[in-house]
Amino acid sequence: MSWPDIRSLIPHSGAMVLLDRVIAADEESLCAEVRIRLDSLFCAADGVGAWVGLEYMAQTIAAFAGYTAYARGEAVKPGFLLGARRYECTLPMFSPGSLLRVHVRRVLQSDNGLGSFQCRIEHEEQEVATATLTVFQPADAVDFIKGSSNE
């Protein structure tokens, strides 16, 4: 199956698009790939710090939301990462040349836009990172931000 370009699914642009492509998706999950390159954002000579795995997970959730919107013929909307629970990574760095597969599965999605996702990163078919991320996608992000600044 052919998947939409990752840049059309997430509300990021330029160098902040950290993922390379979608490789699988369904109604409850999505898997994306990222190749660690020396010119990748956040990459030092020895690689990308494992802490960036949280952003890979968050962008994969954004891609899931974008894919869901795409499938319904709707526009991609921004969302917010509210928190992460139990981020554990067995690697200190993601080495240059590494191909990572980032898997997200929806655990909870409420009508108000609050969601929870079980996430994992695989490298060479081994699980190297896991976390549960909580996200929020308001109906209108601009109105939500404006409303937050007036309080």
Secondary structure, DSSP 8 states (H G I E B T S, - for coil): -----GGGTSS--GGG----EEEEE-SSEEEEEEE--TTSTTEETTEEEGGGHHHHHHHHHHHHHHHHHHHTT------EEEEEEEEEES-SEE-TT-EEEEEEEEEEE-TTSEEEEEEEEEETTEEEEEEEEEEE--S-HHHHHHHHHT-
